[in-house]
Amino acid sequence: MREQLKPCPFCKGVADIKGDNGKYYVQCRRCGVSVDDERLSDATGSFEPFATKGEAVNAWNNFAEQEVADAIAAWNRRVNND
C-alpha cells in the first residue's frame, strides 16, 4: 500500500518518499523542497532522515497543513496592516 502524501504546500507538486534502510525523507518532484526530521530543507541542503516511511509521511503531511495555515495568517496580517 502506498502512503498518501499531500501536495507540496509551495507549488502543489507531487511528492515522493525517498530513501531506504531507516533513512527516509519526502521531496517534491516539481520544486525539490523536502522535509526531514529537524527542518525544511531545500534541494541542496543536508538533513537528518526519518527512521521509518510512516514518520516521513506524517511529517510531510503535517508540514503541508501548517505551511498553508501560516501563509493564510501572514496574508491576513498584511491585508489588515497588523
N, C-alpha and C positions, 0 to 999 in steps of 0.2 A: 504494500500500500504506500502510495506517495503522500508525503506530508503536504498539507495545503499551506502555501506561502501567500501572504498578501502582496499586492503590487507594491513597487517601490514608492515611498511617500514623496519622492522628489520628481521622478519622471514618469511614474505609473508603469514602468517596465516590468518584465517578468524576472523573478529572482530564482536562483538555483542554490541548492545545498552543495557545498564543495568540501572536499577533504575525505579522509578515511582514518581508520585506526585510532579513534579517540581524538582527532583533530579536525573539527568541523566548523564551518562558518557559512554564512549566506551572503551571496553577492548578486547585485542587479546586472542582468545581461546588457542593458542599454547604457546606463551611466557609470557602472562599475562600483558604485558605493557598496560598502559591506558593513556588517555589524559583527563584532567579536565579543568576547567575554567581559571586556572592560569598557569599550568605547566604540563610537562610529569611526570607521577607517575609510580613507579614500583609496582609490585603486592602487596607489603606490605605497601606502603606509604599511608598517608592520603591525601585527596584532597577535593577541592570545586567542587561540581557537577554543571551541567548546569541546567537552568530553563526549557528548552524545549529539546525534542529529536532532532529537527532541528539544534539547536545550537551545540549539541554534535556531530552530523553527520558532520556538516561543519567544526568544529574544527579538528576532526579526519582526514577528507579528506585533509584539508589544511596542517595539520601536516605531513601526509604521503608524500605529494608532496615536502614539504620543507626539510624533512629528506633526501630524495633521492638527491635533488639538493645539499645539504650540503655535503653529502657523496662523490658525484662526484667531487665537488670543492676541498675537502680535499685530495682525491686520486690524483688529478691532481697537487696539490701543492707538495705532497710528491714525485711524479714521477719527477717533474721539479725542485725539491730541493728548492722550494720557502719558 
